[in-house]
């Protein structure tokens, strides 16, 4: 297991604006270190870090790196050709991946690790909220949890660490959890894993890292495939054969009411202000985590009723009688399908206009048919160009290719510059923006355009 250098005083981040990196930056700032970093472009996250007195620059310039850096933390998104990365290597300054650092922080703490292709950020934020009601915790969340207005929760005397366990780059294998949740195992990150079998093997290896006295919380269909040697608990949305499940789900006035059944009895009439059936299922998983740590049912019920959600996870940006605008991080066909289904359940009388920015050329190529099928659930489809992230273009793979596969008349491809004028021209009553790229930079602009 990786260990951090001793007596760290100065720490530098390459890619500090990433959601996982920024949480680590906040952690070391709380520990009294001098924290600074580089990122490619300013963002909501870097602006917040600068407000928190963390020094950040946006020029790829080794001269801006502080003297006497004890350790540099970097994200896999930083290419080997990066000037600062090359300089740090030449100077032989200790370099650690974000996942290695998280593993090192967790090794001396009771660790709750939330993994899965989808749902992990919501489950991590819910679990953090439920546990924080009666425990001292540190939490690393893969999104801005609206209850904390942060991706990071910190108590100096914490004995429990809650961490989102990312399967990308096999990062989650750095963790050795006492409690692990696996919410899903859909084919994704095939640029890393190459095949669904290899991805599944990655989750099996993660399960092997669970302490032998710990437990796994997962869906019933995954139990045999994961081959866990520890205690296993099952959860689902409404499968009564599971250890934890929901029932009596009622949706009224765009709100939810439901009951969670557990081995320790039922928690009745939970009022839930976060939309989406899949979020109720996520609440079931978080309830299982909380019960494993002895959180009383009354606190679980009370905390769930206050849960506000995660920024960019079914986030209501505008919620008026004449118009609703939702922003969502969905970037995989199954995520899109579940989100669209939930939006239509919550707003059955509104015509749904969806704006989707595909993320990665490889993902668009690998799931083009599945993306088309999911997007056909929308009433009106608007595509933006593919966000490349860490990839170079692939010949023949573009948003026009995806648009051509969609069997729907009301569809269009728009540039980011022309998106808002186009939306204003059709004047939709329900807009949803989807994607994991830079579509989030358009959210405030869309909100402003449709605010009287």
N, C-alpha and C positions, 0 to 999 in steps of 0.2 A: 504493500500500500504506500502511496506517495506521502511524503512529509514536507511540510513547509520549512524553509530556512528559519533558524532561530533568531529571535530578537529583531524581527522585521520593523523597520522604522519608515522606510520610503518604498512605496510600491507603485508600479506603473502598469497601465492597462493599454493594450493594443486592441482597439475595437470596444472602447468603454461604453458606447451608446447602445450596445446590444442588451436585450432584456435580462439575460443571465449575468452578463458582465457588470451591468450597472448595479445589480443587487450585491454582487461581491464587493464592488467599490464602496457601497454604503456600509457593508459589514466591516471592512478594514478602517473606514473612517470612524466608525463607532469604537473600534479597538484602539484608536489614538494614533494611527499611522498617517503620514503625509501621503495623500492619494492624488494622482494626476493621470492623464491619459490622452490618447489620440482617437479620433473617429473621422470617418470620411466626410460626413456632412452633419450640420446641426440638425437637431430633432427635438421633439417634446422631451425626450429622456435626457439628452445632453443639456438642454436648457434648465431642467430641474436640478441636475447634478451641479451645474455652475451656480445656481441659487444656493445650493448646499455647501458652497465654498470648496468645491473640487475643481482643480485647474484642468481645462480641456483645450486642446488645439485641433485644428482641422487641416493643417499642412503636413504633408509627409516629409518631415524634416528632423533628422537625428539631433540637430543642434537644440531642439526644443525639449529633449528628454532631460529630466533633472540629473544632476551629478549624484554619484553614490547611490544608485538604485539597488535595493536589496533583492528584489525579485520582480520579474515582468510576467504578467498574466496575459495570455492572448487567446483569441477565438479562432476556430478552424477557418472562419471566413477570411482571415488575413492571408494573402498569398505569400509564398516563399520569396517572391521577387520584391516584396515591400521594402522600401529603403530603410525604415526604422527597424524592421525585423532583421534585415541583413546586418545592420550596424550592431544591434544587440547581440547577435550570434558571434560577430567578430570580437566584441569586447568580453565574450564569455560570461555575460550576466545571466544568472539563473532564470530559465524560462519554464513556465508551467502552463498547461492548458487549463481553461476554466474548469473543466470536469475534474481534473486532477486536484485542483485547489478545493473544490467542493467536497471531494472525497476525503481530503486531509482534514478539513474542518469537521466533518461528520464523525470521524473515527472514534472520538472520545465522548460522543453524545448518543442518547437513545434516538434512533433515526427512523422517521416515517418517510418513505419514498413513494411518490405517486408516478406511475408510468402508464404508457398507452399511446397508441397512434392518435387518439382523439380523447378529449375530456380531461386530460391531466391538469391543465391550468385551472379549470373550474373546480375540480376536486381538491387541488392543492389549496386554493383560496378558501373554499368552504371548510376544509379540515383545519386550516389555520385559524379561522374564525371560531369554530367550535372548540378547539383546544385552548385558545387564548382566553376563553371565558373562565377557566379554572386552573390553567397551567402557565408556567413561564416558558416561552418558546422563542426559537429563532426560526424564521421561515424564508425560504427562497422560492418565489412564485414567478412563473413564466409569463406574467402579464401584470398590468396595474390593477390590483384588487381595490375596488371602489370603497370598501369598508375601511381600508387602511390608507387609501390614496397613495399606494406604493406597491412595489413588487418585493418588498422586504419588511419583515417584522423582526424586532430585536428586543430581547430582554437580557441585560448583562449577566443574570444568574440562571439563564436557561439551561435546562438539562435535556430538553426535547428539541430536536431539529426536524423541521418539516421541509422536504425538498422535492421540487419537480424533477423527475428522473427522465432525462431526454435520451431517446434511443438513437438520435442522429450521431454519427461518428462513434457509436457504441459508448457514448459518454456515461450512460447509467451503470456501466460495469465498474465504475470507480466507487460506487456506493455499496455498503454492506448493511442493509436495513434490518431493523427489528420488526417493523411492520411495512409490508409492501402492498400497493394496490396496482393491478393491471386492468385498465378499463377496456382496452381494445388492442387488436393485433392486425390491423388492415395493412395491406401492401402499401408501403410508402418508403421514401428514402432509398429507392432502388439504385440510385447512383452509388450508395454505400454498400448495400446488402446484395445487390444483383438479382435476388430471387426472394419470394415469400418464404421459402424454406429456410434460407439464410437469416431472414429477419426473425422468424420464429425461434431459430437457434439462439439468436441474440437475447430474446426474452427468456428462454430457458436458462441461459448463462446468468442472467440477472437474478432469476429465482434461486439459482444455486448459491448466490451471495447472501441470501436471507439467513440471519442467525438461526441455528437449529432450534432455539427456544422461541423464535419469533413466529410470525404468521403471514399468510398471503390472503388478500381479499380480491376476488376476481369473479368474472362471469362464469356460469356453469359450463358453457361450451368450451372454455379454455382449460378447465381443470386437468383433464387427462393429457392434453397437449403440452402443458407446462411442466409436468413431471416433478412437482414440488415434493420435497421431503419433510417440510415443516407442516404445521397446522394450516388448513385451508378453510376459508369461509366464502360462501357464494353470495352474490347480490345480483339484483336485476331490477328492471322497472316494475314489473307486476307478476313475475313468476312465483307462485305461492310455494314452490318446492325449494326456494332459496332460503338461506339463513336470514337475509335482509331483503325486503322488497316493499314497494309502495302499493297502496290500494285506496279505494274511495276517492279517486282523483276527480276534482271538479274544477272547471274553468268558467269563470263568470266575471264580467266587466274587465276582461283582459287581466285577471288575477287567477292564481291557483290556490287550491286547498286540497290537502291530501293527508293520508295516514301512513306511517312507516312501521312495518312489522319487523321485530328483532327477536333474537333468542331471549332477551330480557323484557319482553312485553312490547306492546304497541305504543307509539307516540301519535296521538290523535290530533286531527284538525290543525295541521301545520299550515300557516298562512305564508305564502311564498310570492314575493314580488318579482322574481326573476322568471322570465318566460322560457318555454321550451320543455317538452316532455323529457328530452335527454338531460336537462338540468335537474329535473326531479330524480332521475336515475343517478346523476352525479351526487345529489344530496343523500341518496341512500348509501352510496359508497363512503361519503364523508361521515355519515352517522355511524357506520361500522368502525371506522378509524377512531372516532370519539369514544364509542363504547369500549373499545379495547383499552383505552386509557382511563376508563372509569368516569367519564363525564356523565353526570346525571341526565336522565331523559328530559327533565324540565329545562335544563340549560340548553340542551340540544334543540328543543322546540323553540325556545326564546331566541337563540342565536340564529337559527335558520330563518325566522320571521324577519330578521333585520338584514339578511344577506342582500347586498346590492348588486352583486355580479362582478364581472371583470371588464375592464375597458377593452372594447373591440370584440367581446364575446356576447352576441345578442344585445348590444348596447343601444338603448333608446337615445337617439340624438335629438329628435323632435317627436313629441307625442301630443298632438292636438286633435280636435274633432275633425278638422278638415284635412289633416295630413299627419302621417307617421313616417319617420325616417329611422332606420335601424342600421347600425354598422356591425359587421361580423368578420372575424379572422378566417373563416372557412376557406381552405385552399386545396382540399382533397374532395373527390366526388362524393364520398359518403358523408363528409361533413356538410357539404352543400345540400345534399338530399335531406339530412336530418334538420338542418336549419330552415330550409324552405318549407318542409312539412310543418314544423313548429310555428313558423310565421303565419302560415295559412290557417292553422288551428286557432291561433290567438286573434287573427284578423280576417275572418272568413268572408266578410262582405267587401273587402277592398281589393282592387286590382293591383297585382304585385309587379313592380318594375325592379329588376335586379341588375346591378352593375358589377361585373366580375373582371378582376385583373388576374389572369393566370400567373402562377408562380413557378418558375423554372421551365426551361425548354424540355428537359428530360421528363419531368412529371406530366407536362402537357402531351408529349408524344406517347408516353406509356399508358395514359388514362384518357386519351382523346374521346373514345366512344363513351366511356363512363361519365366524363364531364358533360358531353352533349346530352346524355340521358337525364342527368340531374338538372341541367339548366333548362331543359324543356318543361320542367315543372313550373317555371316562371310564366307569367302572362306576357311580359315584355322583357326582352333580353338585350342588355348593352354590354359589349365586350370592349375592354381596353387591350393595348398591346401587352405581350408577355413581359413580366418583370424577371430579368435574368438572374438576379442575385449573384451567386458565385460562378455562373456558367457562361460559356461562350455560345453564340447562336448555333443551332443545328439546322442544316439545310432542309427546307420544306416544312419546318415546324414554326408556325406563327398563329396569331389569333384568327386570321382569315381562314386558315385551314380548319380551326375549331368551329368557327361560325358556319362554314359550309356543311358541317356534320349535323348541325342543329336543325331538326325538322319542325320548324315553327316560322310563321310568317313575320311576326313582330319581333324582329331581331336586327341589330345594327352593330357596327364596329366604329368606335369613336376614339379620337385622340383625347388625352387628358385636358388639353387646352380647350377643346370644343365640348367637353362633357356637360358642363353646367348650362351653356346656352341650349344644348340639345334637350336636357332635362326640363328646362324652363319652357321649351317649345311644346312638350307633350304634357306638362303639368300633372305629374302622377300624384295619386293620393296615398301611395305606399311605396317608398323607396328602400332598398337594402343595398349596401355596398359590401362586396365580398373580396377577400384577398389578403395575402401575407406580405405583399411587396410594399410599395410606397403609396398605395391607394389611401392610406390613412392621412396623408398630407392634404387630401382633398376634402376630408370630412368637415372641417370647420368652414371651408369655402361653400360647400353644398348647404350646410346649415344656415350660413349667412344669406345665401341666395334665396332660401325659402322661408326666411323669418321676416315677418311684416315690419 
